[in-house]
Amino acid sequence: MLPWIELGRAKVPGGGEFRLMQRGQEFTIFAGTIGLMSSRQSGSEEAMAKIAAERVGERRKAKVLIGGLGMGFTLRRCLADFSADAEITVAELVPEIAGEWARGPLSGVHGESLDDPRLRLVVDDVGAVMGREKFDAILLDVDNGPEGLSRPGNDALYSHGGISRAKAALKPGGMLAVWSVAPDAHFTKRLQQSGMKVEELKARAHGGKGARHVIWVATKG
């Protein structure tokens, strides 16, 4: 078996550290021993972007906020499915992920997406960005889910307060999509208590194969 090679480390604001590792043609970002994302698994992230495009993609000058750049799977699908007048904002908290890694070792994974004129990439907490603007869709993929936290500060995004802030940042009829590696009944209940219409969908990690990940879709009335 090919060995893992460490390509870089990044301190996470608020605590923790990420490592970018490579094994053969595969790249993985780890938080400790937990694999947060892999270049071999993009199906469920792409599914989340596809859902957003189907729900709000026909709106004129649709504004989309993606929480977490990661390896850019959600971004690339949004760029493919949304129209030429859309504005896609990506809020990435870790500077190395948004810059050094994306433009360096992961440049082949990102392709030309980072140079698309519809993209606005900001190094900031997605919660702070939600507090400044209104969006047609907010797509959150900042961790492994409500109970899979790699950074304690992310817990606020999944709380009642975080859901309320996301709802307030949505335009009428807008949608919030939240990705998770596994179901979470408590989070489903918190979403339902927000007054939004809630759906819990499943998507495969790798196309039609692999683990079943969860995508919650909450629509603002």
C-alpha positions in Angstrom: 0.0 0.0 0.0 1.2 3.5 -0.8 2.3 5.6 2.2 0.6 8.8 3.1 2.7 11.9 2.5 2.1 15.1 4.4 1.9 18.2 2.2 1.0 20.8 4.7 -0.4 21.8 8.1 -2.8 24.7 8.9 -3.9 26.1 12.2 -7.6 26.5 12.4 -8.9 29.8 13.9 -10.5 29.0 17.2 -8.5 25.8 17.8 -7.3 22.6 16.0 -5.1 21.8 13.1 -5.7 20.5 9.6 -3.2 18.3 7.7 -3.2 17.9 3.9 -2.1 14.4 3.0 -1.5 12.6 -0.3 -1.4 8.9 -1.1 -0.9 8.2 -4.8 -3.4 10.4 -6.7 -5.7 10.8 -3.6 -5.7 13.9 -1.4 -7.3 14.0 2.0 -7.6 16.7 4.6 -7.4 15.4 8.2 -8.4 16.9 11.5 -6.3 14.8 13.8 -7.0 11.3 12.7 -10.4 12.2 11.2 -10.6 12.5 7.5 -12.8 15.5 6.7 -12.7 15.3 2.9 -11.1 13.3 0.2 -10.6 13.9 -3.5 -12.1 10.4 -4.1 -15.5 11.3 -2.6 -17.5 14.1 -4.0 -20.9 12.7 -4.8 -22.9 14.0 -1.9 -21.3 17.5 -2.0 -22.2 17.7 -5.7 -25.7 16.5 -4.9 -26.2 19.4 -2.5 -25.2 21.9 -5.1 -27.5 20.3 -7.7 -30.5 20.5 -5.2 -29.8 24.2 -4.8 -29.7 24.8 -8.5 -33.0 22.9 -9.0 -34.7 25.0 -6.3 -33.4 28.5 -6.8 -31.2 28.4 -9.9 -33.7 30.0 -12.2 -33.8 33.2 -10.1 -32.3 36.2 -11.7 -28.9 37.0 -10.3 -29.2 34.2 -7.8 -26.9 34.7 -4.8 -25.4 31.5 -3.2 -23.3 31.2 -0.1 -21.2 28.1 0.4 -19.8 27.5 3.8 -16.4 25.9 3.4 -14.3 25.6 0.2 -12.7 22.3 1.1 -11.7 20.7 -2.2 -14.2 22.7 -4.2 -16.7 20.0 -5.1 -19.8 22.0 -4.1 -18.4 25.1 -5.7 -17.7 23.4 -9.1 -21.1 21.9 -9.3 -22.7 25.3 -8.5 -20.7 26.9 -11.2 -21.8 24.2 -13.6 -25.5 24.4 -12.8 -26.2 28.0 -12.0 -26.6 30.7 -14.7 -24.0 33.2 -15.9 -25.5 36.0 -13.8 -25.3 34.1 -10.5 -23.0 35.2 -7.7 -21.3 32.4 -5.8 -19.7 33.4 -2.5 -17.5 30.9 -0.7 -16.5 31.6 2.9 -13.5 29.6 4.0 -12.1 30.1 7.5 -8.7 28.5 7.0 -6.4 30.7 4.8 -4.2 27.8 3.6 -7.2 26.0 2.2 -8.4 29.1 0.3 -4.9 30.0 -0.9 -1.7 28.0 -0.6 -3.3 24.5 -0.9 -6.0 25.4 -3.5 -3.5 27.1 -5.7 -0.7 24.6 -5.0 -1.1 20.8 -4.4 -4.9 20.9 -4.9 -4.9 23.0 -8.1 -5.6 20.0 -10.2 -8.6 19.1 -8.1 -10.0 22.7 -8.3 -9.3 23.1 -12.0 -10.4 26.5 -13.3 -13.2 27.1 -10.8 -11.2 29.5 -8.7 -10.9 31.9 -11.7 -14.6 31.9 -12.6 -15.8 35.5 -12.6 -19.0 34.5 -10.7 -16.9 33.4 -7.6 -16.2 35.6 -4.6 -13.9 33.8 -2.3 -13.6 35.3 1.2 -11.4 34.1 4.1 -14.0 34.5 6.9 -16.4 32.6 9.1 -19.5 31.8 7.2 -21.6 32.9 10.2 -20.1 36.4 9.8 -20.9 36.5 6.1 -24.5 35.5 6.8 -24.8 38.4 9.1 -24.0 40.9 6.4 -26.0 39.8 3.3 -29.1 38.0 2.0 -28.9 34.9 -0.1 -31.1 32.7 -2.2 -29.3 29.6 -1.0 -26.9 28.9 1.8 -25.0 25.6 1.6 -23.1 24.5 4.7 -20.4 21.9 4.6 -18.1 23.1 7.3 -17.6 19.9 9.2 -18.7 16.2 9.3 -22.1 17.3 10.6 -23.8 18.5 13.8 -22.1 15.8 15.9 -18.9 15.4 13.9 -17.2 18.6 14.9 -13.6 19.1 14.2 -13.7 22.7 15.5 -15.6 23.6 18.6 -16.7 27.0 17.2 -18.6 25.2 14.4 -21.2 24.1 17.0 -22.8 27.5 16.9 -23.8 27.0 13.3 -25.9 23.9 14.2 -27.5 25.4 17.3 -31.0 27.1 17.4 -29.2 30.5 17.2 -27.1 29.4 14.2 -30.2 28.1 12.4 -32.0 31.4 13.1 -29.2 33.4 11.7 -29.1 31.3 8.6 -32.9 31.7 8.2 -32.6 35.5 8.6 -29.9 35.6 5.9 -32.2 33.9 3.4 -34.4 35.8 0.9 -38.1 34.8 0.8 -38.4 31.3 -0.6 -34.7 30.7 -0.1 -33.2 27.5 1.0 -30.6 26.3 3.6 -28.8 23.0 2.8 -26.7 21.3 5.5 -24.4 18.4 4.7 -23.6 15.6 7.3 -21.8 12.3 7.3 -24.7 10.8 9.3 -28.3 11.4 10.4 -28.9 13.5 13.6 -32.5 13.5 15.0 -31.7 16.4 17.4 -30.6 18.6 14.5 -33.6 17.6 12.4 -35.8 18.7 15.3 -34.0 22.0 15.7 -34.5 22.7 12.0 -38.2 21.9 12.2 -38.6 24.2 15.2 -37.2 27.1 13.1 -40.5 27.2 11.2 -39.0 26.3 7.9 -40.1 23.4 5.7 -37.6 20.6 6.3 -36.6 17.7 4.2 -33.9 15.1 5.1 -32.4 13.6 1.9 -29.7 11.0 1.3 -26.9 11.0 -1.2 -24.1 8.6 -2.0 -20.5 9.6 -1.2 -19.2 8.5 -4.5 -21.6 8.8 -7.3 -24.1 5.9 -6.9 -21.8 4.0 -4.5 -20.3 4.4 -1.1 -21.7 5.6 2.2 -25.1 7.4 2.4 -24.6 10.9 3.5 -27.4 13.3 4.7 -28.4 16.6 3.3 -31.0 18.6 5.2 -32.9 21.1 3.1 -34.9 23.8 4.9 -36.9 26.3 2.9 -38.0 29.7 4.1 -41.6 30.4 3.6 
